[in-house]
């Protein structure tokens, strides 16, 4: 009832959001779960009605009072509402242009991140898995800022989390990949795994860019522990790559996020230190072959990804970077399937076929044909002004396929 009353008042004060928000915050010195959810709804209302000044006031109030919202032992419902409020605010800020205000908010937000890591593994919550899921959603969104303190918090969280959170299995059934992240199960949900692994990889990349010794040491430890666990589980890097593709294949946005992150690892820094094995196994040519195989070499799937509002930017970003590497040596790209298929046959001898749904033959001919068809389709869309981006650079990269 109170919630609805405040929403009605929000509409009444729509011409003077600052007055309304300041009045509301003053009246809510001891926020409850309902008050946090109310602020989240107001955030969304301001954004939907395109009230940037109101959003700024909300961010300012939330940032200044951030520490007051944290309690030593929050209840599950309160903690979940608090995480939802933070996620909504970060999502809205990411959609706006970078401002001093958002930088200031991020600085205040970092003060509560240790509490996020501290409460991640609590099992006394009535909805512990929900809280874990929301914590990972928040940290994944914040990872886009490339901030060392965010990475330190993320790595601290992952270092104390249950091992299964970072160990996807090749034996995961298709039904399980569709399951809820909040179900009661002894195994980590694929929904949680997808976000946790992406957070780990992005944190390692951020660690490389910082001089902080603490961040670098922790990144190296968590990463190497993850690889060691995967080596015990899968027995080979190729198994790990297959399990990752299998884990993300039904989530277009996150799969592309993973592929772009793999490209971020392609620098000499990773080639000459403890990440060397990982650097070699995520060779862009190998990954691209698996990606095309996972979408059955269907160029229309790539078109759908390219023109999608949610995945378009990530897809064109990945294709431009990947095709530049592949285009430097098309001959090598066409030879890769021989090596991969040899491994596939050996793997099938060691394990049951139905346990390896993505271990299949990759084909250089089908890959080439897919790219040729993609080139032709984009050309036609571009000629009719139907392609949503500047297609010139992508067409130029794809043109090499037609000459093979």
Helices and strands as residue ranges (DSSP letters): H 2-12, H 17-26, H 33-48, H 52-64, G 66-69, H 76-95, H 100-110, H 113-120, H 128-143, H 148-160, G 163-166, H 174-177, H 190-208, H 213-234, H 237-248, H 252-264, H 268-271, H 276-281, H 284-294, H 299-307, H 312-327, H 330-350, G 353-355, H 364-383, H 392-402
